[in-house]
Amino acid sequence: MRDLIATIVLLGVLAGVVHLLGKPSRLELRGGVVVQDGDSLRMGDVRLRLAGIDAPELSQTCRARGEVTPCGRMARDHLVALIAGRTVVCKGSQRDRFDRLLADCEAGGVFLNRMMVRDGWAVSFDDFAVDEAQARRAGKGLWSGEFVAPSDWRRTHERSGEPKAARDSSPMAVIENLARRAINWLRL
């Protein structure tokens, strides 16, 4: 019985150590940034993605008051205005499938992730649902007209904004696509 208890305690300690070692460390970065689009930044060599939000792609367009608008560029410009040349502080511990640090960022006391949603220039991945509902009710940013959710738009468009070519559904193409997805998943 004594050996069983010792084994259980030892396994518990080992599980705790593995948990602590397996936990990614939280990075804090501070400095100037280059805004790439409404939810992506670059700080030196580090690529960042604002966690919990999804903004239109840079080449994405929307409709407002019956006219086509460059909402992807407008979202980027809004993020640039929120930062206003100030030092940005970003904290994060996870990476997305493109190896960007998923981060919570602020500039001059402005929480950028939340403000992009609150001002209507990004949608929430549940983190800022209340802010999104307020922006929607007020008709702010994207909510002032019609838009395709950024994730849906990416499925049907290239980065350039051109529609994606029809997918090859041959057995070999399906296998290649699955292999590519598995490799990308393993990289995370």
C-alpha positions as MATLAB code, in Angstrom:
seq = 'MRDLIATIVLLGVLAGVVHLLGKPSRLELRGGVVVQDGDSLRMGDVRLRLAGIDAPELSQTCRARGEVTPCGRMARDHLVALIAGRTVVCKGSQRDRFDRLLADCEAGGVFLNRMMVRDGWAVSFDDFAVDEAQARRAGKGLWSGEFVAPSDWRRTHERSGEPKAARDSSPMAVIENLARRAINWLRL';
ca = [
       0.000    0.000    0.000;
       2.848    2.350    0.867;
       4.371    1.813   -2.626;
       1.048    2.592   -4.266;
       0.694    5.893   -2.383;
       4.327    6.828   -3.154;
       3.735    6.053   -6.837;
       0.563    8.166   -6.945;
       2.327   11.096   -5.227;
       5.295   10.809   -7.601;
       2.988   10.725  -10.638;
       1.153   13.774   -9.291;
       4.409   15.694   -8.866;
       5.560   14.684  -12.358;
       2.224   15.742  -13.849;
       2.578   19.135  -12.155;
       6.110   19.608  -13.464;
       5.051   18.630  -16.987;
       2.129   21.057  -16.777;
       4.365   23.925  -15.680;
       7.056   23.180  -18.256;
       4.533   22.733  -21.044;
       2.887   26.062  -20.360;
       4.164   28.671  -22.835;
       5.758   31.659  -21.172;
       3.956   34.977  -21.544;
       5.952   37.448  -23.595;
       5.746   41.183  -23.126;
       6.929   43.346  -25.999;
       7.191   47.120  -26.006;
       8.015   49.450  -28.878;
       6.937   51.011  -32.115;
       4.872   48.972  -34.558;
       4.030   48.795  -38.218;
       0.308   48.216  -38.704;
      -0.207   45.656  -41.458;
      -3.996   45.445  -41.360;
      -6.815   45.843  -38.850;
      -5.618   43.014  -36.595;
      -1.949   42.431  -37.520;
       1.139   44.314  -36.378;
       4.878   43.983  -36.704;
       7.195   45.023  -33.897;
      10.738   44.681  -35.190;
      11.024   41.090  -36.410;
       8.028   39.894  -34.395;
       4.699   39.447  -36.158;
       1.662   39.952  -33.902;
      -2.049   39.243  -34.247;
      -4.527   41.000  -31.962;
      -6.080   38.155  -29.957;
      -9.827   37.609  -29.839;
     -10.721   39.709  -32.883;
     -10.941   39.420  -36.662;
     -10.724   42.510  -38.867;
     -11.339   42.689  -42.619;
      -8.431   41.758  -44.857;
      -6.557   44.715  -46.317;
      -8.011   44.179  -49.810;
     -11.537   43.406  -48.552;
     -14.387   45.683  -49.583;
     -17.810   46.231  -48.018;
     -20.946   48.218  -48.835;
     -22.105   51.303  -46.983;
     -24.848   53.671  -48.046;
     -25.104   51.829  -51.378;
     -21.414   52.268  -52.251;
     -18.453   49.913  -52.210;
     -15.992   50.921  -49.483;
     -12.410   49.768  -48.852;
     -13.278   48.502  -45.363;
     -10.034   46.520  -45.029;
      -7.988   49.688  -45.508;
     -10.381   51.623  -43.306;
      -9.915   49.083  -40.487;
      -6.122   49.355  -40.823;
      -6.319   53.167  -40.818;
      -8.473   53.072  -37.683;
      -5.893   50.923  -35.878;
      -3.157   53.349  -36.989;
      -5.226   56.226  -35.548;
      -5.761   54.386  -32.238;
      -2.000   53.878  -31.899;
      -1.237   57.441  -33.024;
       2.534   56.874  -33.052;
       2.627   55.888  -29.369;
       4.617   53.029  -27.889;
       2.664   49.787  -28.050;
       2.804   47.145  -25.294;
       1.745   43.619  -26.295;
       1.451   40.521  -24.110;
       0.879   37.003  -25.360;
       1.915   33.387  -25.016;
       0.344   31.542  -27.951;
       0.965   31.597  -31.680;
      -1.439   31.200  -34.583;
      -0.969   28.927  -37.581;
       1.085   31.638  -39.307;
       3.480   31.803  -36.318;
       2.214   35.233  -35.249;
       2.141   35.930  -31.523;
      -1.503   36.190  -30.402;
      -1.406   39.238  -28.175;
      -3.367   41.715  -26.131;
      -1.990   45.135  -27.058;
      -2.384   48.650  -25.733;
      -1.102   52.074  -26.701;
      -1.342   55.044  -24.370;
      -3.847   53.256  -22.151;
      -6.070   52.240  -25.098;
      -6.716   48.472  -25.248;
      -6.442   48.018  -29.016;
      -8.166   44.630  -29.289;
     -11.317   45.853  -27.531;
     -11.386   49.273  -29.221;
     -11.240   47.781  -32.720;
     -14.386   45.788  -31.892;
     -16.058   48.592  -29.914;
     -15.517   51.017  -32.794;
     -16.929   48.479  -35.255;
     -13.772   47.768  -37.267;
     -13.371   44.143  -36.163;
     -15.616   41.283  -35.118;
     -15.152   39.390  -31.872;
     -14.221   35.758  -31.318;
     -16.491   35.829  -28.219;
     -13.914   37.748  -26.153;
     -15.601   41.079  -26.816;
     -19.196   40.051  -27.570;
     -20.702   42.914  -25.547;
     -18.533   45.468  -27.367;
     -19.527   43.965  -30.723;
     -23.228   44.123  -29.827;
     -22.866   47.804  -28.885;
     -21.063   48.612  -32.155;
     -23.714   46.732  -34.123;
     -26.596   48.586  -32.414;
     -24.865   51.946  -32.976;
     -24.095   51.160  -36.638;
     -20.383   51.834  -36.173;
     -17.643   50.927  -38.652;
     -18.438   47.701  -40.499;
     -21.919   47.713  -38.994;
     -22.810   50.912  -40.902;
     -23.469   48.798  -43.988;
     -23.105   45.272  -45.321;
     -19.992   43.114  -45.042;
     -18.879   39.530  -45.272;
     -17.287   38.212  -42.086;
     -13.500   38.312  -42.588;
     -13.158   34.541  -42.050;
     -15.795   33.865  -44.727;
     -14.190   36.379  -47.091;
     -10.768   34.676  -46.731;
     -12.300   31.325  -47.691;
     -13.391   32.713  -51.061;
     -10.691   35.312  -51.874;
      -6.945   35.515  -52.350;
      -4.930   38.082  -50.373;
      -5.034   40.315  -53.459;
      -8.835   40.395  -53.233;
      -9.287   38.237  -56.331;
     -11.771   35.356  -56.043;
     -10.108   32.001  -55.369;
      -9.966   29.521  -58.210;
     -12.254   26.505  -57.958;
     -10.784   23.716  -55.828;
      -9.480   20.551  -57.402;
     -11.509   17.747  -55.807;
      -9.579   14.859  -57.343;
      -8.480   12.180  -54.838;
      -4.816   13.235  -55.136;
      -5.658   16.919  -54.512;
      -7.725   15.970  -51.447;
      -4.826   13.911  -50.055;
      -2.337   16.745  -50.710;
      -4.659   19.245  -48.995;
      -5.070   16.977  -45.952;
      -1.299   16.460  -45.742;
      -0.704   20.233  -45.941;
      -3.253   20.853  -43.162;
      -1.693   18.131  -40.975;
       1.777   19.656  -41.392;
       0.458   23.138  -40.514;
      -1.366   21.715  -37.481;
       1.790   19.965  -36.270;
       3.740   23.240  -36.504;
       1.486   24.816  -33.873;
];
